[in-house]
Amino acid sequence: MCLRAVAGAIMEPNAAPPRPAASLAMNLPNSITMSRIAMIPLFLWILSPHFPWTAGGAQEISASVLFILASMTDGLDGYLARRRGQITTMGMLLDPLADKIMVTAALIQLVAYNPEVVKVWIAVVIIAREFLISGLRSIASSEGFTITASELGKLKTVIQIVSVISAILAHRWDQWQIGVLVIPVKWYAIAAIYFTVVVSTISAVDYFVGFWKQIDHASKDRRNADRRKAAVLSRGKSASIT
């Protein structure tokens, strides 16, 4: 044992010492995910009555820019984790958790900030959908399979970002007029938030159907395995009797 250690030190004098588990867990992708979580209290403060700069739409623009940056980190941390081979258990836990906290916080705050656009029942439906999908994924993980994000789920994420930003801006502006072009900000916000509800509901049903198929397939595999095991055991018993 000692000779091997000495030989290893001679052969690789410049070898870097192994990194501790903590440094592997808090890598760049996980740090980006943590920064997204850290943005949430700042986002809530900007949309609160305590924010000091409200003139000229500074409050709405600041909150929108911050939410866009937080949404960009959502895709960046996953891309870097895959590109750098730094997918960790901590990252797999924090990434969906940060998404759920960000969406839930934004909707709850918008119910108070702009109730004309974001109704209470809308927030309840969207948040309940997030909890439902998290529960299905947890059950699927315990059963040994995963439910991948569908195209509807990805579309829901994009529309959700648009609806939150437009709802924030609609608090200050009903419409923007750029020359002869009129942009109905409030109408876009209402349309986007209702479209989010529809897509969220459809994608939840899609996830549930996929989950049910996986569960049914897994149960059939178990039954077939049990039958094969019982058949092998019965043949073994009959052979030992003869």
Secondary structure, DSSP 8 states (H G I E B T S, - for coil): -HHHHHHHHHH-TT------HHHHHS-HHHHHHHHHHHHHHHHHHHTSTT-S--GGGHHHHHHHHHHHHHHHHHHHHHHHHHHTT---HHHHHHHHHHHHHHHHHHHHHHHHH-TTTS-HHHHHHHHHHHHHHHHHHHHHHHHT------HHHHHHHHHHHHHHHHHHHTTT-S-EEETTEEE-HHHHHHHHHHHHHHHHHHHHHHHHHHHHHHHHHHHHHHHHHHHHHHHHHHHHHHHHH-
